[in-house]
Protein backbone atom coordinates (compact mmCIF):
# COMPACT_ATOMS: atom_id res chain seq x y z
CA UNK A 1 0.00 0.00 0.00
CA UNK A 2 1.53 3.31 -0.97
CA UNK A 3 1.82 6.30 1.36
CA UNK A 4 -1.11 8.23 -0.20
CA UNK A 5 -3.46 5.22 0.11
CA UNK A 6 -2.50 4.78 3.77
CA UNK A 7 -3.09 8.47 4.49
CA UNK A 8 -6.51 8.38 2.80
CA UNK A 9 -7.47 5.22 4.68
CA UNK A 10 -6.36 6.79 7.98
CA UNK A 11 -8.32 9.98 7.19
CA UNK A 12 -11.47 7.98 6.40
CA UNK A 13 -11.10 5.93 9.60
CA UNK A 14 -10.58 9.08 11.68
CA UNK A 15 -13.65 10.76 10.16
CA UNK A 16 -15.75 7.67 10.90
CA UNK A 17 -14.56 7.57 14.52
CA UNK A 18 -15.36 11.21 15.20
CA UNK A 19 -18.63 11.46 13.25
CA UNK A 20 -21.77 11.65 15.33
CA UNK A 21 -23.07 8.11 15.67
CA UNK A 22 -26.50 7.13 14.40
CA UNK A 23 -28.11 4.64 16.78
CA UNK A 24 -29.93 1.59 15.50
CA UNK A 25 -33.33 3.03 16.49
CA UNK A 26 -32.66 6.38 14.78
CA UNK A 27 -34.40 7.04 11.47
CA UNK A 28 -32.50 8.83 8.72
CA UNK A 29 -34.42 10.62 5.97
CA UNK A 30 -32.41 12.79 3.62
CA UNK A 31 -30.42 15.17 5.81
CA UNK A 32 -32.66 14.56 8.83
CA UNK A 33 -32.08 12.17 11.71
CA UNK A 34 -35.09 11.44 13.93
CA UNK A 35 -34.26 9.90 17.31
CA UNK A 36 -35.61 9.29 20.81
CA UNK A 37 -39.22 8.91 19.63
CA UNK A 38 -41.47 8.17 22.60
CA UNK A 39 -44.85 8.71 24.23
CA UNK A 40 -46.49 8.05 27.58
CA UNK A 41 -48.92 5.32 28.50
CA UNK A 42 -52.48 6.65 28.58
CA UNK A 43 -55.00 6.04 31.35
CA UNK A 44 -58.14 4.11 30.38
CA UNK A 45 -60.54 6.15 28.26
CA UNK A 46 -57.99 8.85 27.39
CA UNK A 47 -58.64 10.40 23.98
CA UNK A 48 -55.34 12.29 23.59
CA UNK A 49 -51.63 11.52 23.84
CA UNK A 50 -48.42 13.41 23.21
CA UNK A 51 -45.52 12.24 21.08
CA UNK A 52 -41.95 13.37 21.61
CA UNK A 53 -38.78 13.01 19.55
CA UNK A 54 -35.62 14.76 18.41
CA UNK A 55 -35.05 15.96 14.85
CA UNK A 56 -31.54 16.86 13.72
CA UNK A 57 -30.92 18.55 10.37
CA UNK A 58 -27.41 17.56 9.27
CA UNK A 59 -27.79 19.30 5.93
CA UNK A 60 -27.16 22.80 4.60
CA UNK A 61 -30.80 23.57 3.72
CA UNK A 62 -33.80 23.96 6.04
CA UNK A 63 -36.64 21.42 5.97
CA UNK A 64 -40.12 21.74 7.41
CA UNK A 65 -42.25 19.27 9.36
CA UNK A 66 -45.61 20.01 7.76
CA UNK A 67 -47.86 17.32 9.26
CA UNK A 68 -48.11 14.09 11.22
CA UNK A 69 -50.48 11.14 10.96
CA UNK A 70 -51.13 7.98 12.97
CA UNK A 71 -53.61 5.17 12.37
CA UNK A 72 -54.36 4.99 16.11
CA UNK A 73 -55.52 8.64 16.14
CA UNK A 74 -58.44 10.26 14.35
CA UNK A 75 -56.44 13.49 14.27
CA UNK A 76 -52.74 14.27 14.67
CA UNK A 77 -51.03 17.66 14.74
CA UNK A 78 -47.74 19.36 15.52
CA UNK A 79 -48.13 21.56 18.63
CA UNK A 80 -46.09 24.01 20.64
CA UNK A 81 -46.35 25.05 24.28
CA UNK A 82 -45.40 28.72 24.75
CA UNK A 83 -45.86 31.52 27.25
CA UNK A 84 -48.46 34.13 26.30
CA UNK A 85 -48.82 37.05 28.74
CA UNK A 86 -47.53 34.90 31.59
CA UNK A 87 -49.81 31.97 30.77
CA UNK A 88 -48.58 28.71 29.24
CA UNK A 89 -50.65 27.98 26.14
CA UNK A 90 -50.68 25.17 23.62
CA UNK A 91 -51.12 25.95 19.94
CA UNK A 92 -51.29 24.00 16.71
CA UNK A 93 -48.48 24.88 14.30
CA UNK A 94 -50.71 24.91 11.23
CA UNK A 95 -47.87 26.23 9.02
CA UNK A 96 -45.49 23.51 10.20
CA UNK A 97 -42.17 23.66 12.00
CA UNK A 98 -38.94 24.64 10.24
CA UNK A 99 -35.85 22.58 11.08
CA UNK A 100 -32.92 24.87 10.29
CA UNK A 101 -29.70 23.40 8.83
CA UNK A 102 -27.22 22.24 11.47
CA UNK A 103 -29.85 22.50 14.23
CA UNK A 104 -31.51 20.03 16.59
CA UNK A 105 -35.18 20.43 17.58
CA UNK A 106 -36.33 18.49 20.65
CA UNK A 107 -39.98 17.64 21.11
CA UNK A 108 -40.53 17.26 24.87
CA UNK A 109 -43.22 17.72 27.52
CA UNK A 110 -43.94 21.47 27.87
CA UNK A 111 -42.44 22.27 24.45
CA UNK A 112 -42.97 21.10 20.88
CA UNK A 113 -44.90 17.83 20.68
CA UNK A 114 -47.04 15.66 18.45
CA UNK A 115 -50.67 15.88 19.59
CA UNK A 116 -52.51 12.63 18.87
CA UNK A 117 -56.25 13.12 19.33
CA UNK A 118 -59.38 10.97 19.10
CA UNK A 119 -57.38 7.89 20.12
CA UNK A 120 -58.82 4.58 18.96
CA UNK A 121 -57.17 2.67 21.81
CA UNK A 122 -54.92 3.09 24.84
CA UNK A 123 -51.13 3.38 24.78
CA UNK A 124 -49.64 0.74 27.08
CA UNK A 125 -46.12 0.86 28.48
CA UNK A 126 -43.85 -1.17 26.19
CA UNK A 127 -45.99 -0.59 23.07
CA UNK A 128 -44.55 0.87 19.88
CA UNK A 129 -46.93 3.35 18.24
CA UNK A 130 -46.30 3.96 14.51
CA UNK A 131 -46.62 7.55 13.28
CA UNK A 132 -45.78 9.17 9.95
CA UNK A 133 -44.04 12.53 9.79
CA UNK A 134 -44.46 14.54 6.57
CA UNK A 135 -41.55 16.83 5.72
CA UNK A 136 -41.43 19.36 2.89
CA UNK A 137 -38.12 18.01 1.50
CA UNK A 138 -37.46 14.64 3.21
CA UNK A 139 -41.02 13.44 2.45
CA UNK A 140 -42.91 10.86 4.50
CA UNK A 141 -40.94 9.33 7.37
CA UNK A 142 -42.26 6.42 9.46
CA UNK A 143 -41.19 6.34 13.11
CA UNK A 144 -42.31 4.35 16.15
CA UNK A 145 -43.01 5.99 19.48
CA UNK A 146 -41.74 3.83 22.36
CA UNK A 147 -44.43 4.01 25.04
CA UNK A 148 -43.03 4.78 28.51
CA UNK A 149 -44.86 4.87 31.85
CA UNK A 150 -47.67 7.35 32.57
CA UNK A 151 -45.44 9.87 34.38
CA UNK A 152 -42.37 9.63 32.13
CA UNK A 153 -40.56 12.88 31.39
CA UNK A 154 -37.99 11.48 28.94
CA UNK A 155 -37.34 8.34 26.87
CA UNK A 156 -36.25 5.44 29.06
CA UNK A 157 -37.57 7.22 32.15
CA UNK A 158 -40.06 4.45 32.91
CA UNK A 159 -42.58 6.89 34.34
CA UNK A 160 -41.72 6.66 38.01
CA UNK A 161 -42.94 9.82 39.69
CA UNK A 162 -41.03 9.28 42.97
CA UNK A 163 -37.37 10.16 43.16
CA UNK A 164 -35.02 8.12 45.35
CA UNK A 165 -35.12 9.44 48.89
CA UNK A 166 -31.84 9.98 50.75
CA UNK A 167 -30.76 7.26 53.17
CA UNK A 168 -31.09 8.58 56.70
CA UNK A 169 -30.67 5.21 58.41
CA UNK A 170 -27.33 6.20 59.95
CA UNK A 171 -28.71 9.33 61.61
CA UNK A 172 -28.87 9.47 65.40
CA UNK A 173 -32.18 10.54 66.89
N, C-alpha and C positions, 0 to 999 in steps of 0.2 A: 504494500500500500504506500503510495507516495505521500510526501509531506502535506500537500494541498488536500488530498482526500482525508487524511487523518484530522486536519484542522477543521474541515467541514463537518466531519462526523462528530467531533468533539463539540462544535458549535451547536449542532442539532440536538445532541444529547443534553447540553447545558440548557438550551431553550426549553426542552421538554421538562426538565427537572424544575425549572423556575416558573413555568406557566401555571396559571391558576387551574387547579384540578377540577374536573367535571365529575361529580359523583354518579354512581350507577343510577340513582333515582332522579337525577336531573334530566330535564328535557331540553334539547337544543333545537331551535327553529331559526334558521337563518343566522343572524347575529345575536339572537336572544338566547339566554339560558334561564329557564324557569326551574326554581328549586324550592325546597321546604314547603311543599303544598300540603296544607292540612286544614282540618275543621274540628269542631267540637261535637261530641255526642249531644243529641237533642233529647229533652225530656218527652215523655209520651204526649202525643197530641200537638206538639210544636209544629207550627206551619212555616217557620223561617229558620235559616241557619246562615252563618257567616263562613266564608272561605278565605284562607290566608295563604300567601306565597311570596316568593321573592323573584323579581324579574331583573336580570342584568342585561344591558345592551352593550355588547362587546364590539359593536361596529362603529362606523364613523358618521352614520346617518340616523336620525331619530325614527322611531316607529311608534305606532299608537295602538293601544288596546281599545278596540271600538265596541266590543260586546262580549258577553259570556252566555253559554247555554249549558243546561244539564237536564238529562231525561228525568231525574228524580224531582225536578222543580217545575212548576207551571210557569214561573217567571224567574229570570236571573239578570242581575244588573251589577255594574261596577259602581261602588259607593265610596264616599269620603266622609270622615268625621272631621269637623272643623269648628273652631270657636267663632261665634257670631254674637257680638255685643256681650261677651262674657258668658254665653250659653253654648254648650257643646251641641252641635246639630249634625244630623246625618243628611247627606244629599246624594242624589243619583247624578253621576257624571255622564249626562246624556250625549256629550260631545266626545266622550272617550278620555283616555289618560295617555299623555305623551310620555314615552320612555326615551329620554335624551341619550345621545351616544356617550359611551363611557360611564354611564350612571347606573346605579342600582336603586330600584324602587321596592320597598318592603310593604307588603300588605299585612297588617297586624291588628289585633283588637285596639279600638280607639283611633284608627287611622284609615288608610285605604283598605277596602275589603270587597269580596264578592258577596252580594246579597242574594241568597237563594230563597225564593218565596213560593208559597203554595206547595209545600213539600208533599210528596205522594207517599212518604214513609219516613220512619225515624232514622237518624244516623246513630249507629251503635259503635262504641269504642272498638277499634280494630278493623272496622270497615274501610274500604277504599271507595270513594265516591268519584266517578268519572265526570269531568266537566270539560267543555271545549271553550278555549279562548280564541277570539277572532282578532287578529292584528291586521293593520292596514297593509304592511309590507310582508311580514312573516306568514300571513294567512292563518288558517285554522290550526290550532295546536291542542292536542288532547293531553290532559294531565289528570292525575288521580289525587284527590284529597285524602290524606291519611287521617282517619277520625281518631281524635284523642279523647280524653275524659271530659266530662261536662265543664269543669272549671279550668281547663288548660289555658295557659297564656302564651304558649310557644310550642312548636313541634317537639315531640318527645317528652313533653312536660308530664303527661299522664293524667293531669287534671286534679291533682291533690291540692286542696285549698289550704291545708294546714302546713305550716313550715315547721321544721324540726325545732323543738324547744331545747334550750340549753340544759345541760346536765348539772343539776344542783345537788346531787346526792352526797357530795363531799362536804357540803356546808354544815357548819355547827349551828345548832339552834339554841 
